[in-house]
């Protein structure tokens, strides 16, 4: 079986976490949802470092971003499906 490129923790999540080194734009990723061991495929639009997030769906500026089934912040820019999600386009709601 092929090793996953991206892990998603909960069906509610709108981002997944890169679990391979050297993920490059255009990669057809195997994405695994750990809550039920289901899988799907998604193409990354950017190079994304291991441990960073990728949008599973289009996210609009102002939308809540869900990871681990939890609210992890607010998008401060539009983020397209397959794009890198990090401090440049996601901010905490805590301060």
C-alpha positions in Angstrom: 0.0 0.0 0.0 1.2 3.5 -0.8 2.2 5.7 2.2 0.1 8.8 2.7 1.3 12.3 1.9 -1.3 14.1 4.1 -3.1 13.2 7.3 -6.5 14.5 8.2 -7.7 13.9 11.7 -11.5 14.5 11.5 -14.1 14.6 8.7 -14.9 18.2 9.9 -11.3 19.3 9.1 -10.6 21.7 6.2 -6.9 21.2 6.4 -4.5 18.3 6.5 -0.9 17.9 7.7 1.9 17.0 5.3 3.7 13.9 6.6 6.5 13.6 3.9 9.7 15.5 3.2 10.0 17.4 -0.1 6.4 17.7 -1.1 6.3 19.6 -4.4 3.7 21.5 -6.3 1.6 19.2 -8.6 2.0 16.1 -6.4 -1.1 13.8 -6.5 -1.3 13.1 -2.7 -2.8 10.2 -0.9 -4.7 11.7 2.0 -5.9 9.6 4.9 -8.5 10.5 7.5 -7.3 9.0 10.7 -10.8 9.1 12.4 -12.1 6.3 10.1 -9.1 5.3 8.0 -10.8 6.5 4.8 -8.7 8.1 2.0 -9.0 10.5 -0.9 -6.7 12.1 -3.4 -5.8 15.8 -3.7 -3.2 17.7 -5.8 -1.0 20.2 -4.0 -0.6 23.5 -5.8 2.6 24.5 -3.9 5.7 23.1 -2.4 4.8 22.5 1.3 7.2 21.5 4.1 6.6 18.5 6.3 4.4 19.4 9.3 2.6 22.2 7.5 -1.0 22.4 6.5 -2.7 22.2 3.1 -6.3 23.3 2.4 -8.7 20.5 1.6 -11.3 22.9 0.2 -11.4 26.5 -0.8 -11.3 28.7 2.3 -12.5 32.3 2.2 -10.9 35.1 4.1 -12.8 35.3 7.5 -13.7 31.6 7.5 -12.9 29.4 10.5 -10.2 26.8 9.9 -10.7 23.4 11.4 -8.0 20.9 12.3 -8.3 17.9 14.7 -12.0 18.7 14.7 -11.2 22.0 16.5 -11.3 25.7 15.5 -7.6 26.6 15.0 -8.1 30.1 13.7 -9.4 32.4 11.0 -8.3 32.7 7.4 -7.0 36.2 6.8 -6.8 35.7 3.0 -8.5 33.4 0.5 -6.9 30.0 0.4 -7.5 27.7 -2.6 -7.8 24.0 -2.3 -4.4 22.4 -2.4 -2.6 25.5 -1.2 -0.3 26.0 1.8 -2.0 27.1 5.0 0.4 28.8 7.5 1.0 32.1 9.3 0.7 34.2 6.1 -2.9 33.3 5.7 -4.1 32.0 9.1 -4.3 33.8 12.4 -5.4 32.7 15.8 -8.6 34.1 17.3 -7.0 34.3 20.7 -5.4 37.7 20.3 
